[in-house]
Amino acid sequence: MWTKYNLLCTYCDTLFEVTTKDFKKAPTCVCEYPEELILLGWEDATVTKESVTNLTSPQVVKINTNPYN
């Protein structure tokens, strides 16, 4: 199962997300103050075939074209 974690660095106010199957090693912020990192929450990020087919349009789009003109 994929899980998305929302984290905040209280030292530099960086908000970031980590999506992983295994959260054994906690990430660090670019400011390198890992003791200032707090976990705000997490949610399931597993993508199923059904959810992908609902989001993907049935038309084929040529590479290097913009279908939203």
Helices and strands as residue ranges (DSSP letters): E 3-9, E 15-20, G 34-36, E 37-44, H 49-55
